[in-house]
Amino acid sequence: MKSATLAGIVLIVLGILSFAYQGISVTTQKKVVDVGPIHATKDEKHTLPLPPILGGLLLVGGVTLLVTGQRSA
């Protein structure tokens, strides 16, 4: 299997995953109280959205690499 074909398959899988999940969730801890021996933290959940155009570009790029990889074979 050529490297262009393998890269095309990886890009197609990433594009499909980007459409399926549409975002990445990240949890951070924020210090609320820090008085002597008493420490209190708060968990905050943030979502980093993945735009649909990113998934489309990954799919188009993957299909392009897949087709050009097979033509040169």
VENPEJO-V128967 format. One record per backbone hydrogen bond with DSSP energy under -1.0 kcal/mol. NH is the residue of the N-H (numbers start at 1). CO is the residue of the C=O. If there is no record, write none. Layout:
NH/CO + NH/CO
This chain:
6/2 + 7/3 + 8/4 + 9/5 + 10/6 + 11/7 + 12/8 + 13/9 + 14/10 + 15/11 + 16/12 + 17/13 + 18/14 + 19/15 + 20/16 + 21/17 + 22/18 + 24/48 + 26/46 + 28/44 + 30/42 + 32/40 + 33/40 + 35/38 + 38/35 + 40/33 + 42/30 + 44/28 + 46/26 + 48/24 + 50/22 + 54/51 + 56/52 + 57/53 + 58/54 + 59/55 + 60/56 + 61/57 + 62/58 + 63/59 + 64/60 + 65/61 + 66/62 + 67/63 + 68/64 + 69/65 + 70/66 + 71/67 + 72/68
